[in-house]
Amino acid sequence: MAVSLESIQESGPTGLMFHHFHGSGHLKSEGSFSAEEFDRSLNSAAKIATLLSAETFLEKALSRKLAENDICCSFDDGLQCQFDVAAPVLAAKELKAFFFVNTGPHAGHPYVLEIFRIFRNQFFETKEIFFTEFDTTLQTTMSETFSTAKKSFPEDYLTVYPFYTRGDRWFRYLRDEILTPEEYLKTMQLIIKAHGTSIDEINQKITMSRESITDLSNQGHVVGLHSHSHPTNITRLTTAEKLSEYSVNSQYLSSYLSKAPNCMSHPNGVYDENILRILREMEIFVGFRDNMDLVVNRSNLEIRRLDSAFLPRD
Ligand SMILES: [Zn+2]
């Protein structure tokens, strides 16, 4: 069944999943919400489902009392624009939300995926122009890999996300399935340098400060784990690396919150049984995915979420 706002009324509790906002000094980027759009999108969702504050949603999840049409608001990736633009809207509504924060950017390891996205939005008129430059660069530096990938690209790759264009899906195929993380990073560094900026410069502008994270928690919002380095595909890591992703993430957030986080969202919605076991051992019992796919025998660590792309803004 096609996903839409109405999907939140069917079979199971849902998180609304937000990432990017513009206003208060943050530039508009693909899919970003203004404060007004965010406000209206929450109103639309609250008309057809029960919008709960994060703490209530969490308690109901833990006691297995969530109703089918209970929903909550959540944010991924620890971006300053969420604090500057979305948090004041939540305050006006007296609504508390989940903020899932990856902490690598606080430790000198920028979340490059997000930085690359901002770079694409601010340095290229359209994403298709960027995709062309990416293809051209790859054709020059790794011509053999590039032509092999062209032949192996499955035409239905990621068609489960209907808002991706063919260009999006091809780019993600190269990035997530063909290139190693190092190869992808190298390619992007070449392109960023050619446009006269750097990863560090962009990182400073977009990462949510530790003071803002503490402030959110003090306001009653629920801050949760989202891994440390936000791997593109965390299941590719060894068990020790997976554990490290979440325990280091927890250590950082614990120091900002003076308590250990007890919930999480899966980076890129990716996880495996091994990761669920690691999380349970860390006493994390509530977690969110990034899509609305049906999961058989879904646990509380696999609560579905509706991408904000599906929410009306007017
Ligand atoms: Zn994320």
Residues whose N, C-alpha, C, O or C-beta is under 5 A from the ligand:
A	BS01	ZN	D76 D77 P267 N268
